[in-house]
């Protein structure tokens, strides 16, 4: 789970939720009413499946991100990394953990993520008897009916390109 901490002695870590807002207004997740350089709603840290992203909420003084000794202004979503420093007004936040801990189903076998888009899990494939492995079946002969169905497969019409080639033009 992502965490940030104010860059001051004795500050405790703050857990990042799905949307973590920062600003002077009390309605923010992190309200900093004493920082006059902050806007009422200054910046947002949003959680996505890919991690946490920082974006400026249209603040007057802007939001900066310090990473690897360089500082950049944040206008759009910027992916956060552990060790980044977020600078908003006179406030500095240290990103202690930028990993996203997804609760719910996780795919532990990376080969399962390469399933073709047309695959439907849990559906019976037409023409395949239950318990038979479709990958072990012999390929169907062109024009032959599928043994698992009663009707013959419809014949495909040649493409417009092939019909034009046959005509010679």
Residue pairs with C-beta under 8 A, 6 or more apart in sequence:
1 15
1 16
1 97
1 99
1 100
1 101
2 15
2 16
2 45
2 47
2 52
2 80
2 95
2 97
2 98
2 99
2 100
2 101
3 13
3 14
3 15
3 16
3 95
3 96
3 97
4 13
4 14
4 16
4 20
4 45
4 86
4 93
4 94
4 95
4 96
5 11
5 12
5 13
5 14
5 93
5 94
5 96
6 14
6 91
6 92
6 93
6 94
7 85
7 91
7 92
7 93
7 94
13 96
14 20
14 29
14 30
16 45
16 47
16 52
17 29
17 47
18 46
18 47
19 29
19 44
19 45
19 46
19 47
20 29
20 30
20 44
20 45
20 46
21 27
21 28
21 29
21 30
21 41
21 43
21 44
21 45
21 57
22 28
22 29
22 30
22 32
22 38
22 42
22 43
22 44
22 45
22 88
22 91
22 93
23 30
23 31
23 32
23 38
23 39
23 40
23 41
23 42
23 43
23 57
23 59
24 31
24 32
24 33
24 35
24 36
24 38
24 39
24 40
24 42
25 31
25 33
25 40
25 41
26 33
27 41
28 41
30 93
32 38
32 89
32 91
35 88
35 89
35 90
35 91
36 89
36 90
37 61
37 88
37 89
37 90
38 59
38 61
38 88
38 89
38 91
39 57
39 58
39 59
39 60
39 61
41 57
41 59
42 56
42 57
42 59
42 63
42 88
42 89
43 54
43 55
43 56
43 57
43 59
43 63
43 74
43 86
43 88
44 54
44 55
44 57
45 52
45 53
45 54
45 80
46 52
46 53
46 55
46 77
47 100
48 100
49 100
49 102
50 79
50 100
51 79
51 80
51 98
51 99
51 100
52 79
52 80
52 95
52 98
52 100
53 77
53 78
53 79
53 80
54 63
54 65
54 74
54 77
54 78
54 80
54 86
55 63
55 74
55 76
55 77
55 78
56 62
56 63
56 74
56 75
59 88
61 88
61 89
62 73
62 74
63 73
63 74
63 86
63 87
63 88
64 71
64 72
64 73
64 74
64 86
64 87
64 88
65 71
65 72
65 74
65 78
65 80
65 84
65 85
65 86
65 87
66 84
66 85
66 86
66 87
67 81
67 83
67 84
67 85
71 87
72 78
79 98
80 86
80 95
80 98
81 95
81 98
82 95
82 96
82 97
82 98
82 99
83 94
83 95
84 94
84 95
84 98
85 92
85 93
85 94
85 95
86 92
86 93
86 94
86 95
107 113
115 121
124 130
125 134
126 146
126 148
126 149
127 146
127 147
127 148
127 149
128 134
128 137
128 148
129 148
140 146
140 153
143 153
143 155
144 153
145 151
145 152
145 153
146 153
158 166
